[in-house]
Amino acid sequence: MKSRFSRYNDGMLYVCEQRQQDTDFSAVKNARSMKDLNKILKLAYEERSKRDEDIQFAESIGRSLSMKVKTRSNEKVDSTKKITIGDKLYSIINIDHDRTAKEMYLYLEEERTIK
């Protein structure tokens, strides 16, 4: 019998906020290590395949789609947050909510490897 609940068994991701680090001329510095990030939330995820429509959407807004994941919905997640999976830092391109299943799909663009 198939379970009605999704198994998020591809790994764990962290939703993070970037710590405020201004330079001498008030520009914001990009996160280079985990010390530059505040972890807000830990979520299990399932990696999903990238459809042609997803790739075209990302390209239409000048971004590149590196990864698409499915996880439980959470109101703390928005497009201003960063995602870390292992030693990779991702920005959120788009969030697609499935309200009936209480899940969300995160469209991620890889930024860099962090220490």
Summary of the structure (lengths in Angstrom):
residues: 115
radius of gyration: 15.1
end to end distance: 43.1
largest distance: 60.8
contacts: 307
relative contact order: 0.25
helix: 10%
strand: 47%
